[in-house]
Amino acid sequence: MAVDFEALDFIRSRNKQKRAEAIKQQQREQKEKDIKYFMNQLSEIKRDHDLCQDPAVKKLLLDKWLGVVKLCTKKIEEK
């Protein structure tokens, strides 16, 4: 029984490549899930800002919005 080592190496390299692609896809989906949470928060703050009439409260909401953007940026850079 002869073993074709070239074919075996080819199959192993393809399997390794498929595993690497699956890991990248899983990481991408996790990042999107994490970002979606921040996007929902930003959307809620924006809605409140648009409905608000008081300039002082609008300023506070803007500062809160910028803080959430900074948190989201840090979260993206970590991964």
Rosetta blueprint (number, residue, H / E / L):
1 M L
2 A L
3 V L
4 D L
5 F H
6 E H
7 A H
8 L H
9 D H
10 F H
11 I H
12 R H
13 S H
14 R H
15 N H
16 K H
17 Q H
18 K H
19 R H
20 A H
21 E H
22 A H
23 I H
24 K H
25 Q H
26 Q H
27 Q H
28 R H
29 E H
30 Q H
31 K H
32 E H
33 K H
34 D H
35 I H
36 K H
37 Y H
38 F H
39 M H
40 N H
41 Q H
42 L H
43 S H
44 E H
45 I H
46 K H
47 R H
48 D H
49 H H
50 D H
51 L H
52 C L
53 Q L
54 D L
55 P H
56 A H
57 V H
58 K H
59 K H
60 L H
61 L H
62 L H
63 D H
64 K H
65 W H
66 L H
67 G H
68 V H
69 V H
70 K H
71 L H
72 C H
73 T H
74 K H
75 K H
76 I H
77 E H
78 E H
79 K L
